[in-house]
């Protein structure tokens, strides 16, 4: 007799291959979007509360955004690669191997995160200098990096669990893990950063540890550990489709090959984001800490629309991958069409909102710093205009990753801050100074279209050919 848990698991599988595509993608994407938005809020909260300590402290938090990207790089290859392979395996009803993929990715991420913790702590001074810290904000940058490094193993493994929960259709569990940690960080930030009696939204804070930048880092680290505990709970209690266990750690050639082939695109994307961030910090820091802080603040603000885009794509990817594995090619085609339209329309709407509210948003962080206000605002405006392009290219990227097209996923994942970004960074900085630096990301988004269009054409041909072949085979079976 089937148990309640077994029935629930079967319902998830049925949902992936039979539910209407718009509702299914919304069901998968909305919890992820909410979780990403909450994470964006707490990332911005760090910057908001630290901004009261001065421009140098704000610049230090901006520098350490590259450290977050570095930790993400440690887990993203394993997480995204495992997500894609697991979705296809579940579509083929191969749960045993899917659990092996999860466990292999999880324990590998834990090992990599631990290595980063060890070497980052030993070489913390040269590390923050490499990330772009100027002499005037280096001390703050080291304070912020110290606690974040301690959380690196938990952050890397959480990336894996987040992606794998979504691949099996448990996006709500993923949202709870990410979201609760984000809310906790927003609560802890003022307590750890500010001192008793400091003003918070016009009221005197009745308590506070007064740790400054170190407090922001400690709040972030604690929230990441709490997220880890919540995310691992369904695996430990066997409430998930997959089983996380040391016994399932099987680093076979097939599993590693599949994870790396698709996940390497995400790793290189994160790696290039680190490189791009370091180069931007270096160029901005050569002008002033105000420019460095302005770019950092605008980056945190743009995380909100980017979170919506990434969350939507993360909801679309497992739907496409699961149905590809289940040979429901009609649903694969429909899921892409729906997602592309939503990405374009949503990008236009978000761009309009940002254009209207750019000035009041940047003023909240820049205060009376005119250079930070001017260039930070321009950075937001230029990226807002290209949001529809960024959203559509992200959908094409997720389409490739979901169907196991490692080459296409790699090219698109590395375009935005790699092949379309790095070649134009120094020319724009040389020709236009600070204005060129803050406009380079928007220019790279436009250039990424040249890669996305031909890749999409090839993907649609691939799906159409598979669909036709499946119909022919089905017709032959019926004739017999």
N, C-alpha and C positions, 0 to 999 in steps of 0.2 A: 504493500500500500504506500503510495507516495506521501512523503512528509510535506509539511507546510513550506519548508525551505526549498525542497525540490520543486514544488509547484511554482513558487516564486521565481526560481531560476528558469524554469521552462517558459514562464510568462515573459521574462526578459527577452529570451530568444525569439519567441513569437512576435513580440513587439517590434523587434529590429527588422523583420522581414514582411510584416503585414500592416503595421500602423501607417496612416497617411503621412507622407514625407514631411510636409510643413509642420504638423504637430510633433512628429518624432524628433526632427532636428531641434525644434523649439524646446522640447522636453529634455534633450541632451545638452543643449547649449545654454539655456537660461541659468541653471545652477552654476555652470562653469563661469559664465559672464559675471554673475553676482559675486562669486568667490574672487575672481580676478579684480573686480572693481573694489572689493573690500581691501584686497592687498594693495591696490593703487592708493586707496585712502590712507592706509597706515604708512605707506612709503612717503606720501606727501605730508603726513602728519609729522614724521621725523623732521622733514625740512622746515615745516611751518614753525614748530616749537624751537628748533635750533636757530632759525633765522633771528630770533630775539637776542641771540648771543653775538650777532654781528655778521658782516659779510664774509669774514674769513672762516667762521664756523660753518656757514652755509656752503661755502666753496668746498670745505672738507667733506661734507656729506655728499656733495655732487661728485667728488673724486671717487668716493667709495661705492658709487653706483656701478663702477666697473668691477669692483670686487664682487658684488652681487651677481653680475653677469658671469664672472669667472666661476663662481660656485655653480651657477646654473649650467654652465658649459659642462661641468663634471657630471651632472645628472641628466642633462637634456638628451644626449645621444642615446643613452640607455633607455630613457623614458619614452621618447618618441619612437625609437626603433621597436621597443617592446610593444607599445600601443598598437602600431600598425600590424605587427606579426600576430599578436594575440587576437585582434579583431578578426583577422582572416582565419585563424585557427578555430575560433569559436563559431564562425560561419560554417566551417567544415565539421563541427561537432567534435573537435579534438581538444577536450578540456585538459587532459593529462599533460600534453605537450605545452599547452598555454600556461599551465601552472609552472612548468619548468622554465619557460621564458621569463615569467614574472620573478621567480626566485633568483635566477641567474642575474637578471638586471638589478634587482634589489641589493644583493650582497656585493656585486661589483661596484655599485654606486657608493655603498658604505665604505668600501676600501679606498676608493678614489677620494671621497670627502675627507677621510681620516688623513690621508697623505697631504692634502691641501692644508688641513689644520696644523699638522706638524711643521711643514716647511714654511707656511705662511707666518706662523708664530715666531719661528727662528729668524726669519729674514724680513720682519715686519717693516723696518725702516726703508730698506731698498725697495720693498714691494710698493709702499705708498708713494714713493718718489717715482717709481716706474708708472704707476697709475695716473700720475699727473699732478701730485701735490706740489704746491709752491712752498718756498721757505716760510712764508707767513701763515700757511694753514697746515703744515706738516704735522705739528703736534696734535691738532684736532683730528687729523686724518688717522693717526695711529690710535688715538683713543677710540674712534669709531670702529676701526678694523678689529680691535682686540677681541671683543665679545662675539662679533659676527663670525670670526674664524672658528670659535669654539662650537658654533652651531652648524658648521659646514657639513659634517656627516649626516645630520638630521635633515638638513635642507636638500642634499643630493638624493637621499632615499625618498624623501617626500615627493620629489618630482616624479620618481618612478611610480609610487603608489597612486598619485593623482591621475597620471595618464592611464594606468592599467585599470583603475576603477571605472574610468570613462569608457575604456575599450569594451568592458563587459556590460555597459549600459547603466552603471551606478553613478551617474553624474551628481546626484543629490548627496551621496556620501562624500564624494570629492569636494563638493561645495562646503559641506559642514566642516570638514577638516581645514580647508584653506580659510574659510570665512571666520571661523571662531578665533583662529590665531590672529587674523587681521584686526578683529574687534578688540581682542585683548591688548594688542600692541598700542592701539589708539588710547586705551584706558591707562596703560602703564607709562606712556610717553610723558605727559605732564607731571606725573608723580615722580618719575626718575630724573627728568631733566631739570624741572623748576625747583625752587626752594620754597619753604613755608613763607607765606605772605606775598609771594610774587603774584602779579596780576594775570588772571586767566579769563579772557572775554569780559573784562571789566570788574571781575570779582577777585578778592584776595584768596589765594589758595590756602586752605586750612592745614595742609601738610605737603611735604615734598622733600626729596632726598638731595636735591641740588647737585646732581652728578654731571650736569651739562651734556656735552657730546657723548661722553661715556654712558650716560643714562639712556640716550637714544639707542645706542648700540646694544645695551643690556636688554632693553625692552624688546627690541627686534629679535635677539637671540632666544629669549624666553618664549616669545610667541611662536617661533619656528619649532621649538621643542614640543610645545603643546599641540601644534598642528600635526606633528609626527605621531604623537600618541593617539590622537583621534583617528588619523588615517590608517594606522596599523591595527586598530581595534577590530574592524570587520574581518580582517585576515586571521587574527588570533582567535576570534570567536567563531570562525568558519561561517560567517554570514555572507560571504562573497562566493562568486562562482569559482574563483581560482584559489589555490592553496599555496600559501607562502611558507616555505620550510627549507631548512638546510639540506634535507634529503632530496629536495627538488632542484638543488643547485647543479645544473648540468651544462657546463660551458662547452657544448659540442660545437663542431665546425658549422653545422647547419644553423644552430641558434645564434651563435656569435655572428655568423655571416649575415643572417637576416637582420639582426639588430643593428649591426654596424652599417650595412648597405643603405638602409633607410634613415637610421638615426644619425649617421655622420653629417647629413645635411643640417640637422638641428645643432649639432656640436660646432660645425663650422660657422653657422649663423651666430651662435653665442660667442664663439671665439672672435669672429670678425667684429661683433658688437663691442667686445673688450678692446680690440685693437682700435676701432673707430673712436671709442670713448677716450682712450689714452691719447690718441692724436688730437682729438678735439680739445681735451683738457690742456694739452701742451700748448697748442696754438692760442687758446683763449687765455691761459695763464700768462703767456708772454705779453698780452695786452694789459690785463688787469684781473684782480680777483672778482671784480664786478661782472666782467664778461663771463668768467668761469662760473660764477654763481648764477647768472642769468640763464646760461645754457642748461645748467643743472636743474633749475626750477622749471624751466619750460619742458624739459625732458620728463620730469615727474608729472607735470600737468597733462602732457600728451599720453601718458600711460593710461588715462581714462578711456579715450576713444580706442587706443590700441588694445586695451584689455577687452573691450567689447568685440573688436575684430577677431582677436585671438580666441576668445571664448566661443564665439560663434563658429569659427573654423574648427575648434576642438570638438564642437558638437556635431559638425558635418562630417569630419574625418572618419570616426568609427562607423557611422551609418553607411558611408560609401564603402569602407573596407569590409564590413560584415556582409553586406549584400553582394560585393564582388566575390567574396569567398563562398557565399551561398548560391552563386550563379544567377542572381536576380539582377540582370544587367539593365532591365527597364527601370528599376528603382535607383540604380547607380546614376543613370542619365538624368532622371527626375531630380535626384538630390543635388546634382551639380547645378542644374538650371535654376532651381529655387534659391540655392545659396548664392549664386552669382547676382541674381536680381536683388536679393536682400542686402548684399554687401554694397552694391552701387547706390541703392536708395538710402540705406543707412549712412553711408559715407557722406552723401550730400547733406543730410539732415544734421549730422554731427558737426560738419564743417560750418554750417550756417550758425549754429549755436556758439561755436568757438569764436567766430569772427565778431559776433555781437558782444561777447563777454570777455574778450581778451584783455582789455585794459584794466577793468576792475580786478580781474584775477591776478595779473602780474603785480599790481600795486600792493596787494595784500602781502606779498613777499619782499618786494623791492624797497618798500618804504620811501625814503627820500633819496634813494640812489638813482639818479637819472639814467646813467649808462646801463645799469642792470635792467631798468624798466624798459628802455627803448629797444635794446637788442633782444631781451627775453621775450618781449611782445612780438617782435618781428619773427622770431623763431617759431612761436606758436602759430602766427598767421600763415606763414609759408607752408607749414606742415598741414594746417587745416585745409588749405586749398587742394592739397593732393590726397586727402583722405579717401575719396572714392577709388582712386587708383590703388592705393595701399590695400584697401579692403578687398578689391577684386583679385589682385595678385596673391593675397594671402589665401583666398579660396582655391585658386589654381594650385598653389603650393600644397595645401592640405589634400587636394584631389590626387595629386601625384603621390604623396606620402601614404594616403589611405589605400591606394591600389598597388603599392609596392614599386612605383617608378622611382628608384633611388636617384637616377641621374637628373630627372626633371626636378625632384624635390631639392636636390643639392644645388642646382643652378639657381633656383628661385630663392631658396633660403639664404644663400650667400650673396644675392644681388644687392639687397637694400643697403647693407653696410659693408659690402665687399666690392664686387666687380663693377657696380654702378656708383659706388661711393668714393672709394679710395682714389681712383684716377682723377677725380675732379676736386678733391678736398684742397690740395695745396694750390692749384691754379686759382680757385675762387678766393682762397684766403689771401693770396698774393695780389690779386687784382682789386678786391673789394674790402680787404681787411676783416673787421668784425662782422660786417654785413654779409660777406661771403661765407664766413664760418657758420653763421646761424641759418643760412639758406641752403647749405649743401645737402641736408637730408631730403628736403623737398625735391631738389633737382634729381637726386638719386632715385626717388620714387617714380618720377616721370620716365627716367631712362629704363627702369625695370620692365616697362611695357614691352620693350623690344625683345626681351627674353620670354615673357609670359605668353604672348600671343601665339608664336609657333609651337611652344610646348603644349598649350591647350589644344591646338588643332590636332597634334599627334595623339593626345590622350583621348579625345573624342572619337577619333578614327579607331583607336584600339578597342574602346568600349563597344562601338557600333559593330565592329568585326566579330567580337566575342558574342554579341547579342544575336547576330545573324547566324553564326555557327551553331549556337545553342538551339535556335528555332529549327534549323535544318535537321539537327540530331533528333530533336523531339518529334519532328514530322516523320522521320524514318522509323522511329520506334512505334509511333501510332500506326503506320502502314503495316508493320509486321504483326 
